[in-house]
Amino acid sequence: MSIDSSSDKTITVALTGQPNVGKSTVFNVLTGLNQHVGNWPGKTIAQKVGTYSHNGVTVSIVDLPGTYSLSANSPEELIAREYIIREKPDVVAVILNAAALERNLYLLAELLALPSPVVVGLNMVDVADHEGIKVEPKVLAAALGVPVVPMVASKNQGLDDLVAAIAGLSSGELPYTPKVPRIRPEHREVLAELCALCEEHVPQPYPAEWVAIKLLEGDSEITKMMEAHLPDKVWQKVHDILLAHEDAVIDVAGGRYEWVGRMTRAALVRPGVGQVTFTDRLDRAATHPWWGMLLLAGVLGLIFGLTYTIGAPLQELLDTYVIGGLSDLAGVLLSSAPEWLLGLVVDGILGGAGMVITFLPILVIFFAAMGLLEDMGYMARAAYVMDRFMHLMGLHGKSFMPLFLGFGCNVPAVVGARIIESRRARLLTILLAPLVPCTARMVVVAFLTPIFFGAAAPLVSWGLILMSLLVLAVSGVILNKVLFKGERAAFIMELPLYHLPNGHTIGLLVWQRTLEFLKKAGTIILIISVMVWALSVLPYGDVESSLLAGLGRLLAPVGGLMGLDWRMMVALLTSFVAKENTIASLGILFGGQ
């Protein structure tokens, strides 16, 4: 595709790479706030699309899910390959971790077999240098036959060169002669025979040879597709060949690994034998069975301590000066307005949704802390040290990742369970996720404990959180024993190298999650607040004789078993829609007391 740099053109770039390579950092730095977050069609996996401009050319960049290969072993892998094949982006930018080059090159080996041209962003070269790993980008580019750009995305180094390489590759200015890996000689004739049988029947836009290779790999999605498109006689021949050569997958993977070895032989210099790297030194404590647990407990304690030590005073300031000031201002401006309008604004909107918004500082601090731990590579260690305890519930350490997300919000915890391969473990994780004390629940705790327990509020808050976690653990054990007969799952997980966190990436993460919270406060919570206020004043303007009081008293017998009056039961009922509604409801019901 030819691009006139002086004209207003648009090209599409697919950004891909394995997990923990800094792909999200590259995407965030390039697009900034010019990005849209949605879901892939028919999936719960997030789809990020952003834009940037280069020499008058608008570049639309699609952030594909992180994936280790292009086999149909997970929804992420299927999404990545289907997008590249069907949408035919002008350029595929694959981000590789220079500190884990050999493992990352396996994905590149598969990408080169697809039609779209590929440019390599060799990221984290600073981390590789720190670990004693040296990579020669020019040598690697010559071996691969594709452009290779060394980068440190977290410091915004090399990204201009990556942008220029993308533009040059899409315009044809840069040479593109990829050295595509081949299957081992033992099965090349078999591959050629499959290609001949399938070529006329392969649906567009799938490459025939790629389809034949996937058939030899035993790819379930491609096998189903070709069984549906091939005539019965031809499919029978293909099926017989596949049965006779079930070991072909070894030669397919072996050919790629041999290719990886050739690519890195000259371009990669590894640290000397016995050299202890920075990551190794830190992991002696972070992954130790006991020290690792103490470190995790200390990290979590520090996060919650900072969240409430810094966030609570800021929350009080917002409540006193912002919400209180707006309430006074509304009283002045609406002094001549109908009484119901004044009550709606002051008691319904500001007393309800406004009260929830005052807890924004607590959430921002928590989001920032979570983003910091995730970006620097510690979260995988937390999952590792928790593996033994997760096994008590029939889970493994990888389930800790989505459950830990639940401290922020239970919804992404449920969605995040997709990373778990085992259907049984995934289902159990989803069942347990709502029991994690999320920030919305902790906001409620932070609001109520000072009212009832005064100076002992921090200790009570800790006790309530620990009790929630204990209930989660006991529930997990019971569910595993009753529903899943005590089955256990194996645990394999990559531990990324430690690296300095990127402030831009963390800031953007905090921004996006804060916006999500404000959208909720401005929609669901606001609507519920207005409804609760309306029901609390109708029909006579008195809470005690209102429709809401009538509903609450119907629930009072049930609440009495838990020591809750009708007001508390109403607040509990509204929390089913969103936990933050508890505060909004209590703010309205007790606002005048």
ZAMARGU-4260 file (C-alpha; in steps of 0.2 Angstrom, whole numbers, plus 5000, padded with zeros to 4 digits):
<rodrens>
0) 5000/5000/5000 | 5007/5017/4995 | 5005/5032/5006 | 5007/5050/5002 | 5014/5058/5017
5) 5006/5075/5013 | 4989/5068/5011 | 4976/5064/5024 | 4977/5045/5024 | 4973/5032/5037
10) 4982/5016/5040 | 4978/5002/5052 | 4991/4994/5063 | 4988/4979/5074 | 4999/4979/5090
15) 5002/4962/5097 | 5014/4953/5108 | 5015/4941/5122 | 5010/4946/5140 | 5023/4956/5150
20) 5032/4964/5135 | 5026/4982/5138 | 5013/4982/5124 | 5001/4992/5134 | 5014/5005/5138
25) 5018/5007/5119 | 4999/5008/5115 | 4996/5021/5129 | 5011/5032/5125 | 5007/5032/5106
30) 4988/5036/5108 | 4987/5045/5125 | 4969/5049/5128 | 4964/5046/5110 | 4958/5029/5113
35) 4942/5019/5114 | 4939/5004/5125 | 4925/4992/5121 | 4924/4973/5119 | 4928/4962/5105
40) 4912/4956/5096 | 4904/4942/5105 | 4917/4942/5118 | 4920/4949/5136 | 4938/4953/5132
45) 4942/4972/5131 | 4946/4979/5114 | 4957/4995/5113 | 4958/5006/5098 | 4967/5022/5097
50) 4974/5035/5085 | 4990/5045/5082 | 4996/5056/5067 | 5013/5054/5058 | 5017/5066/5044
55) 4999/5070/5040 | 4995/5051/5040 | 4982/5046/5053 | 4986/5029/5061 | 4973/5018/5069
60) 4981/5006/5081 | 4972/4991/5087 | 4979/4983/5103 | 4976/4965/5101 | 4975/4954/5117
65) 4992/4947/5124 | 4995/4930/5117 | 5009/4917/5117 | 5005/4909/5101 | 4991/4910/5087
70) 4984/4893/5091 | 4966/4892/5096 | 4970/4887/5114 | 4962/4903/5121 | 4949/4917/5116
75) 4964/4929/5116 | 4974/4919/5103 | 4958/4916/5092 | 4954/4935/5093 | 4972/4940/5088
80) 4974/4928/5073 | 4956/4931/5066 | 4959/4950/5067 | 4975/4949/5057 | 4969/4937/5044
85) 4951/4944/5042 | 4954/4963/5044 | 4971/4963/5035 | 4980/4977/5044 | 4992/4987/5034
90) 5006/4983/5047 | 5007/4971/5062 | 5019/4979/5075 | 5024/4965/5087 | 5032/4970/5103
95) 5046/4958/5110 | 5054/4958/5127 | 5073/4959/5124 | 5076/4951/5141 | 5065/4936/5135
100) 5069/4936/5117 | 5069/4917/5113 | 5052/4914/5121 | 5045/4929/5112 | 5051/4925/5095
105) 5039/4910/5094 | 5024/4921/5092 | 5034/4931/5078 | 5037/4914/5070 | 5019/4912/5068
110) 5015/4930/5063 | 5028/4930/5048 | 5017/4916/5040 | 5002/4928/5039 | 5000/4941/5024
115) 5002/4957/5034 | 5020/4964/5035 | 5027/4964/5052 | 5039/4976/5061 | 5047/4971/5077
120) 5048/4983/5092 | 5062/4976/5103 | 5056/4983/5120 | 5064/4983/5137 | 5082/4984/5131
125) 5087/4993/5147 | 5080/4978/5157 | 5090/4966/5147 | 5106/4976/5149 | 5102/4976/5168
130) 5101/4957/5168 | 5117/4955/5158 | 5108/4951/5141 | 5114/4959/5125 | 5104/4960/5109
135) 5111/4967/5093 | 5096/4974/5084 | 5104/4976/5067 | 5110/4958/5067 | 5093/4952/5072
140) 5085/4962/5058 | 5096/4955/5045 | 5092/4937/5052 | 5074/4940/5052 | 5072/4950/5036
145) 5060/4963/5044 | 5063/4980/5053 | 5069/4979/5071 | 5067/4994/5082 | 5076/4994/5099
150) 5065/5003/5112 | 5062/5007/5130 | 5044/5011/5130 | 5043/5016/5148 | 5055/5030/5145
155) 5048/5035/5128 | 5064/5030/5120 | 5063/5022/5102 | 5045/5025/5099 | 5048/5038/5086
160) 5059/5026/5077 | 5045/5013/5078 | 5032/5025/5071 | 5044/5029/5057 | 5047/5010/5053
165) 5028/5007/5053 | 5026/5021/5040 | 5040/5016/5030 | 5035/4998/5030 | 5017/5002/5025
170) 5023/5014/5011 | 5035/5001/5004 | 5050/5012/5008 | 5058/4999/5019 | 5063/4982/5013
175) 5053/4967/5019 | 5060/4950/5015 | 5054/4939/5030 | 5063/4923/5034 | 5048/4912/5037
180) 5051/4896/5048 | 5048/4879/5039 | 5042/4863/5046 | 5055/4850/5048 | 5060/4840/5033
185) 5051/4824/5039 | 5034/4831/5036 | 5037/4843/5021 | 5030/4832/5009 | 5015/4829/5020
190) 5012/4847/5021 | 5013/4849/5002 | 5000/4835/5000 | 4988/4844/5012 | 4990/4860/5003
195) 4986/4852/4986 | 4970/4844/4993 | 4964/4860/5003 | 4970/4874/4992 | 4954/4875/4981
200) 4942/4874/4996 | 4951/4886/5009 | 4939/4900/5012 | 4945/4918/5010 | 4955/4926/5017
205) 4964/4911/5025 | 4981/4907/5017 | 4981/4889/5011 | 4998/4884/5018 | 4994/4892/5035
210) 4978/4882/5035 | 4988/4866/5031 | 5000/4869/5045 | 4986/4872/5057 | 4978/4855/5052
215) 4995/4847/5056 | 4995/4855/5073 | 4978/4849/5077 | 4970/4866/5078 | 4952/4863/5083
220) 4945/4879/5075 | 4953/4876/5058 | 4949/4858/5058 | 4931/4862/5060 | 4931/4875/5047
225) 4940/4864/5034 | 4928/4849/5038 | 4913/4860/5034 | 4921/4867/5018 | 4929/4851/5010
230) 4919/4839/5000 | 4917/4823/5009 | 4929/4813/4999 | 4942/4826/5000 | 4940/4828/5019
235) 4941/4809/5021 | 4958/4809/5013 | 4964/4824/5024 | 4957/4815/5039 | 4967/4799/5035
240) 4983/4809/5032 | 4981/4818/5049 | 4978/4802/5058 | 4993/4794/5050 | 5004/4809/5055
245) 4998/4814/5072 | 5016/4817/5077 | 5018/4831/5064 | 5014/4844/5077 | 5031/4840/5084
250) 5040/4844/5068 | 5029/4860/5066 | 5034/4866/5083 | 5052/4859/5081 | 5054/4869/5065
255) 5049/4885/5074 | 5061/4882/5088 | 5076/4878/5077 | 5072/4895/5068 | 5072/4904/5084
260) 5089/4896/5088 | 5096/4902/5072 | 5089/4920/5074 | 5096/4922/5091 | 5113/4913/5089
265) 5122/4928/5082 | 5111/4942/5089 | 5109/4937/5107 | 5123/4936/5121 | 5117/4928/5137
270) 5124/4932/5155 | 5138/4921/5161 | 5134/4904/5169 | 5131/4907/5188 | 5128/4926/5186
275) 5115/4931/5199 | 5103/4944/5191 | 5094/4958/5199 | 5077/4949/5197 | 5085/4933/5205
280) 5091/4943/5220 | 5073/4951/5223 | 5064/4934/5220 | 5074/4926/5234 | 5063/4935/5246
285) 5047/4939/5235 | 5045/4920/5230 | 5050/4912/5246 | 5037/4902/5254 | 5037/4912/5271
290) 5046/4928/5267 | 5036/4930/5251 | 5020/4929/5262 | 5026/4941/5274 | 5031/4953/5260
295) 5014/4951/5252 | 5005/4955/5269 | 5016/4970/5271 | 5013/4976/5253 | 4994/4974/5256
300) 4995/4982/5273 | 5005/4997/5266 | 4992/4999/5252 | 4977/4999/5263 | 4986/5010/5276
305) 4990/5023/5263 | 4973/5022/5256 | 4964/5027/5272 | 4978/5037/5280 | 4979/5049/5265
310) 4962/5046/5257 | 4951/5048/5272 | 4956/5066/5277 | 4954/5071/5258 | 4937/5063/5258
315) 4932/5073/5274 | 4938/5089/5265 | 4928/5085/5250 | 4913/5082/5260 | 4914/5098/5271
320) 4920/5110/5258 | 4914/5104/5241 | 4898/5095/5244 | 4894/5106/5259 | 4898/5121/5250
325) 4888/5116/5235 | 4873/5112/5247 | 4874/5129/5254 | 4875/5137/5237 | 4860/5127/5231
330) 4851/5133/5246 | 4854/5151/5242 | 4851/5149/5223 | 4835/5139/5226 | 4828/5149/5241
335) 4813/5154/5230 | 4811/5138/5221 | 4798/5125/5226 | 4803/5115/5242 | 4803/5099/5232
340) 4816/5105/5220 | 4827/5111/5234 | 4825/5094/5243 | 4829/5085/5226 | 4846/5094/5224
345) 4852/5095/5242 | 4846/5079/5249 | 4843/5068/5234 | 4858/5073/5222 | 4871/5080/5233
350) 4866/5070/5249 | 4866/5054/5239 | 4877/5053/5223 | 4888/5068/5230 | 4892/5058/5246
355) 4898/5044/5235 | 4909/5055/5225 | 4918/5062/5240 | 4926/5044/5242 | 4936/5047/5225
360) 4953/5051/5234 | 4952/5034/5242 | 4949/5025/5226 | 4962/5035/5216 | 4975/5030/5229
365) 4970/5012/5228 | 4970/5012/5209 | 4987/5019/5208 | 4994/5007/5220 | 4987/4992/5210
370) 4993/4999/5194 | 5011/5001/5202 | 5012/4983/5208 | 5005/4977/5191 | 5017/4987/5180
375) 5033/4983/5190 | 5030/4965/5189 | 5026/4960/5207 | 5008/4954/5204 | 5014/4938/5196
380) 5025/4935/5212 | 5010/4938/5223 | 5000/4924/5213 | 5015/4912/5215 | 5017/4914/5234
385) 4998/4912/5236 | 4997/4896/5226 | 4998/4884/5241 | 4984/4893/5249 | 4973/4893/5233
390) 4975/4875/5232 | 4965/4873/5248 | 4950/4879/5238 | 4955/4868/5223 | 4962/4883/5214
395) 4980/4888/5209 | 4990/4904/5210 | 4983/4911/5193 | 4966/4912/5201 | 4974/4925/5214
400) 4976/4937/5199 | 4957/4940/5195 | 4952/4938/5214 | 4965/4952/5218 | 4957/4962/5204
405) 4941/4960/5215 | 4949/4972/5228 | 4946/4986/5215 | 4930/4980/5208 | 4921/4963/5208
410) 4916/4965/5189 | 4933/4965/5182 | 4937/4950/5194 | 4924/4940/5186 | 4929/4945/5168
415) 4947/4942/5172 | 4944/4924/5176 | 4945/4921/5158 | 4964/4919/5160 | 4961/4902/5169
420) 4962/4888/5157 | 4953/4875/5167 | 4934/4877/5166 | 4931/4870/5183 | 4944/4882/5191
425) 4937/4897/5181 | 4919/4893/5187 | 4925/4892/5205 | 4934/4908/5204 | 4919/4917/5196
430) 4908/4910/5211 | 4921/4917/5224 | 4925/4934/5216 | 4909/4943/5223 | 4915/4939/5240
435) 4931/4949/5238 | 4930/4965/5248 | 4930/4978/5233 | 4934/4996/5234 | 4915/5000/5234
440) 4912/4989/5249 | 4928/4996/5258 | 4920/5014/5254 | 4905/5008/5264 | 4916/5001/5278
445) 4926/5017/5278 | 4910/5027/5279 | 4901/5017/5293 | 4915/5012/5305 | 4920/5029/5311
450) 4902/5032/5315 | 4899/5017/5325 | 4917/5013/5332 | 4926/5030/5333 | 4945/5029/5336
455) 4944/5010/5334 | 4938/5011/5316 | 4954/5006/5307 | 4955/4990/5318 | 4937/4986/5315
460) 4939/4989/5296 | 4954/4977/5296 | 4943/4964/5305 | 4929/4966/5293 | 4940/4964/5278
465) 4949/4949/5286 | 4932/4941/5290 | 4927/4943/5272 | 4943/4934/5266 | 4940/4921/5279
470) 4922/4918/5272 | 4929/4918/5255 | 4941/4904/5259 | 4929/4894/5269 | 4916/4895/5254
475) 4929/4890/5242 | 4934/4875/5252 | 4915/4870/5253 | 4911/4873/5235 | 4926/4864/5229
480) 4922/4849/5240 | 4903/4849/5236 | 4903/4854/5218 | 4920/4849/5211 | 4924/4834/5222
485) 4940/4841/5228 | 4949/4842/5211 | 4965/4851/5210 | 4972/4861/5195 | 4991/4862/5189
490) 4999/4879/5190 | 5011/4886/5176 | 5014/4905/5176 | 5027/4916/5169 | 5037/4927/5181
495) 5041/4943/5172 | 5057/4952/5175 | 5056/4967/5187 | 5057/4984/5179 | 5054/5002/5184
500) 5035/5007/5183 | 5029/5019/5169 | 5021/5034/5177 | 5011/5037/5160 | 5004/5020/5160
505) 4999/5020/5178 | 4992/5037/5176 | 4981/5032/5161 | 4975/5017/5171 | 4970/5027/5186
510) 4961/5040/5174 | 4951/5026/5165 | 4946/5018/5181 | 4941/5034/5189 | 4931/5039/5174
515) 4922/5022/5175 | 4918/5026/5194 | 4912/5044/5190 | 4901/5037/5176 | 4893/5025/5188
520) 4891/5039/5200 | 4883/5050/5187 | 4871/5036/5181 | 4866/5022/5191 | 4870/5029/5208
525) 4862/5046/5204 | 4846/5037/5198 | 4845/5027/5213 | 4848/5042/5224 | 4834/5052/5216
530) 4823/5037/5218 | 4827/5034/5236 | 4824/5052/5240 | 4808/5053/5230 | 4801/5037/5239
535) 4807/5045/5256 | 4797/5061/5254 | 4781/5054/5246 | 4767/5056/5249 | 4767/5067/5264
540) 4785/5074/5264 | 4790/5065/5280 | 4802/5050/5280 | 4793/5040/5294 | 4776/5040/5284
545) 4784/5039/5267 | 4782/5025/5254 | 4800/5020/5257 | 4797/5018/5276 | 4782/5007/5272
550) 4793/4996/5261 | 4807/4996/5274 | 4795/4990/5288 | 4790/4976/5277 | 4808/4970/5278
555) 4810/4975/5296 | 4807/4957/5303 | 4821/4950/5292 | 4832/4965/5297 | 4828/4961/5315
560) 4837/4944/5314 | 4853/4954/5309 | 4850/4968/5320 | 4846/4981/5306 | 4831/4993/5307
565) 4821/4997/5291 | 4833/5011/5286 | 4847/4999/5285 | 4837/4986/5276 | 4832/4999/5263
570) 4851/5004/5261 | 4855/4985/5259 | 4842/4983/5246 | 4849/4997/5235 | 4866/4990/5236
575) 4861/4975/5225 | 4862/4987/5211 | 4878/4995/5216 | 4887/4994/5233 | 4890/5012/5233
580) 4871/5015/5234 | 4872/5010/5252 | 4881/5026/5256 | 4869/5036/5245 | 4854/5029/5253
585) 4860/5031/5271 | 4865/5049/5266 | 4847/5053/5261 | 4839/5043/5275 | 4850/5050/5289
590) 4854/5067/5281 | 4844/5077/5292 | 4849/5069/5308
</rodrens>
